[in-house]
Amino acid sequence: MADGGQLLTVAEVAGRLRTHPETVRRWMRDGKLRGIRLGGPKLGWRVAEAELERFLADAGAPGTGGGEPAASA
């Protein structure tokens, strides 16, 4: 991916954030984290590294009370 950097699996994103993969999938379903689906269900979802960085910036730095990004009004 030219501008997004490396593509990460749901498991890799969950590992980096120390959360469960289903939580990552829920964020994607809720539109809080954007990803792409490669092929069919066997290949699963991928998240661009740049998108993960955006998600973390919106959520706040770890240890500062940031969690999931605030819902838009």
Backbone bond lengths (Angstrom), bond angles and torsions (degrees), N, CA, C in turn:
res aa  C-N    CA-C-N  psi(-1)  N-CA   C-N-CA  omega(-1)  CA-C   N-CA-C  phi
1 M - - - 1.451 - - 1.519 107.88 -
2 A 1.302 117.24 121.35 1.458 121.48 -171.48 1.518 113.27 -65.54
3 D 1.343 119.09 -50.73 1.458 118.12 -175.76 1.519 114.03 -101.19
4 G 1.310 119.59 -17.92 1.455 121.11 -175.69 1.514 114.47 -91.06
5 G 1.326 116.90 -7.23 1.449 119.42 -177.53 1.518 110.63 80.94
6 Q 1.311 115.46 -155.54 1.456 122.57 -177.73 1.526 110.61 -69.32
7 L 1.332 116.08 146.60 1.457 121.28 173.85 1.518 109.04 -92.16
8 L 1.319 116.04 129.54 1.461 122.17 -177.42 1.523 110.08 -108.27
9 T 1.327 116.74 144.92 1.462 120.62 173.92 1.519 109.29 -77.02
10 V 1.327 115.68 166.31 1.467 120.74 176.83 1.532 109.33 -59.13
11 A 1.320 116.96 -41.30 1.464 120.75 179.76 1.531 111.28 -63.39
12 E 1.326 117.29 -39.14 1.467 120.35 178.69 1.523 111.17 -66.60
13 V 1.336 116.96 -41.63 1.461 120.81 177.53 1.522 109.32 -62.61
14 A 1.332 116.79 -46.11 1.460 121.25 179.78 1.530 110.70 -60.53
15 G 1.312 116.93 -40.40 1.460 120.87 178.57 1.516 112.34 -63.72
16 R 1.320 116.39 -42.61 1.468 120.17 179.22 1.522 111.98 -65.42
17 L 1.340 116.16 -34.97 1.462 120.66 -177.25 1.531 112.50 -94.06
18 R 1.340 114.98 -2.71 1.469 121.09 -178.84 1.523 111.44 54.48
19 T 1.320 114.45 50.72 1.451 121.76 177.85 1.522 108.58 -135.41
20 H 1.298 117.00 175.50 1.459 121.84 -178.47 1.532 109.53 -82.31
21 P 1.325 117.78 144.11 1.467 119.95 178.63 1.533 113.02 -56.05
22 E 1.323 118.26 -33.41 1.466 119.77 179.31 1.526 111.27 -65.44
23 T 1.327 117.57 -30.59 1.465 121.23 175.83 1.521 109.48 -64.65
24 V 1.318 116.95 -42.20 1.469 121.59 178.13 1.530 109.32 -62.30
25 R 1.330 116.74 -44.28 1.466 119.90 178.67 1.526 111.11 -62.65
26 R 1.321 117.57 -38.48 1.472 120.82 178.48 1.520 110.47 -64.06
27 W 1.337 117.81 -42.81 1.471 120.81 176.67 1.521 110.29 -58.90
28 M 1.336 116.23 -38.20 1.459 119.97 179.38 1.529 110.59 -69.08
29 R 1.323 117.50 -43.30 1.470 120.47 177.73 1.522 111.43 -61.79
30 D 1.332 116.15 -37.68 1.470 121.67 -179.16 1.524 113.14 -78.35
31 G 1.334 117.00 -6.58 1.456 120.76 179.07 1.520 114.07 82.81
32 K 1.319 117.91 9.40 1.467 121.21 179.79 1.525 111.68 -79.55
33 L 1.327 115.46 -28.88 1.462 122.17 179.78 1.521 106.42 -130.08
34 R 1.331 116.32 128.18 1.462 120.46 -178.39 1.520 110.29 -95.01
35 G 1.321 114.58 141.09 1.454 120.10 177.87 1.512 109.71 -147.55
36 I 1.316 115.25 174.14 1.461 120.68 177.22 1.517 108.15 -123.89
37 R 1.303 115.29 148.23 1.459 120.88 178.34 1.520 108.14 -102.44
38 L 1.303 116.14 120.32 1.466 121.03 -178.96 1.521 109.13 -91.03
39 G 1.307 116.10 118.55 1.455 120.08 177.26 1.518 112.02 62.18
40 G 1.289 115.86 -133.34 1.459 121.58 -178.73 1.511 111.88 -95.96
41 P 1.315 115.62 -166.95 1.464 120.68 -176.67 1.529 113.97 -64.79
42 K 1.320 117.62 -22.17 1.469 119.33 -179.14 1.521 112.65 -67.56
43 L 1.320 117.44 -34.21 1.460 120.23 -178.29 1.524 111.83 -83.21
44 G 1.300 117.32 -23.72 1.461 121.42 175.41 1.518 114.25 72.10
45 W 1.320 114.18 -165.37 1.462 123.07 -176.19 1.521 111.27 -93.58
46 R 1.338 115.27 153.73 1.463 122.33 173.30 1.522 107.77 -132.27
47 V 1.319 115.08 146.07 1.465 122.17 179.36 1.520 107.34 -123.20
48 A 1.325 116.90 128.08 1.465 120.75 177.23 1.529 108.92 -68.18
49 E 1.318 115.74 142.49 1.459 120.99 179.69 1.536 111.05 -57.22
50 A 1.330 116.99 -38.34 1.466 120.84 178.77 1.531 111.02 -64.39
51 E 1.331 117.34 -35.14 1.461 121.30 177.97 1.527 110.47 -68.20
52 L 1.317 116.66 -38.86 1.469 120.03 177.09 1.525 109.87 -63.76
53 E 1.321 117.53 -40.60 1.468 120.93 177.45 1.525 111.23 -63.41
54 R 1.346 117.33 -39.61 1.461 121.01 177.04 1.524 110.62 -63.68
55 F 1.319 115.94 -44.26 1.463 121.81 179.23 1.526 110.63 -58.74
56 L 1.324 116.39 -44.95 1.466 120.66 -179.96 1.521 111.62 -66.60
57 A 1.331 117.40 -38.55 1.462 120.59 178.25 1.524 110.64 -64.88
58 D 1.341 116.87 -39.75 1.465 120.94 177.84 1.518 111.69 -68.33
59 A 1.340 116.34 -32.02 1.469 120.98 -176.85 1.519 111.68 -81.32
60 G 1.321 118.47 -20.71 1.457 121.40 -175.12 1.516 109.38 97.80
61 A 1.291 115.31 155.62 1.460 120.86 -178.07 1.524 110.01 -68.25
62 P 1.341 117.73 144.67 1.461 120.37 177.49 1.528 110.81 -57.68
63 G 1.312 115.81 140.13 1.454 120.51 177.92 1.520 113.87 85.16
64 T 1.334 117.66 2.82 1.462 119.72 -179.91 1.515 111.66 -112.85
65 G 1.324 116.04 17.34 1.444 119.83 -179.45 1.507 112.84 88.00
66 G 1.345 117.04 -1.87 1.457 120.32 177.11 1.510 109.28 -73.50
67 G 1.282 116.96 148.03 1.453 122.36 176.95 1.485 107.15 -141.87
68 E 1.305 115.78 -125.75 1.447 119.11 174.69 1.524 107.53 -71.13
69 P 1.318 116.64 148.98 1.474 118.31 179.04 1.518 110.75 -59.77
70 A 1.314 115.84 146.41 1.455 121.18 179.85 1.522 109.93 -65.78
71 A 1.310 116.21 143.62 1.458 120.81 178.78 1.513 109.73 -68.07
72 S 1.315 115.70 141.18 1.469 120.08 178.87 1.517 109.63 -72.44
73 A 1.317 115.64 142.96 1.471 119.80 -179.79 1.499 111.08 -86.40
